[in-house]
Amino acid sequence: MLKRINTLLILLAVLVLTGCGVYSFTGASIPAEAKTVSIQHFPNNANLVNPLLSDMITNTLRDYFMNQTSLNEVPNDGDLAIEGEIVDYKTSPTAITGDQIAALNRLTITVNVRFYNRFDESKNFEQKFSQYEDYPSAQDLNSVQETLITTICDKLCEDIFNKAVVNW
């Protein structure tokens, strides 16, 4: 009997959480009528261009939405739509030693994002997102670049996802 009550309470909780929209355990709150998302390719407009970065950011963001929501991806005119561009890709010294030598360097990537919600225009936004990773100055950027970019792209996509569909 207690097991049935627990099952009914869980079922009731799920129904309440999904009653006003689509809810996932990632915290995403998406309008119930939204079924699709379109994510356009992010061109690289930064002064320093990494040829792999556009595809990596675009694909990571697409994967994030596909894995974290029940939305179907469409090429254009999704119920939720994201477009943007890479606006900065730079490396700079960050931790300077007493000898005026950088102990750490920082790779920073900035993207400008436009988000459109067909069902709730108050959720639309345009915003720049920036993330970075530090690496020892003794290491050449080319030797650590792929790992750094992967980590930064994951952080950027999480930030974009949270701003777009997580109402925190």
Buried (B, 14 or more C-beta within 10 A) or exposed (E): EEEEEEEEEEEEEEEEBEEEBBBBEBEBBBBEEBBBBBBBEBEBBBEEEBEEBBEBBBBBBBBBBBEBBEBEBBEEEBBBBBBBBBBBBEBEEBEEEEEEEBBBBBBBBBBBBBBBBBEEEEBEEEBEBBBBBBBEBEEEEEEBBEEBBEBBBBBBBBBBBBBBBBEE
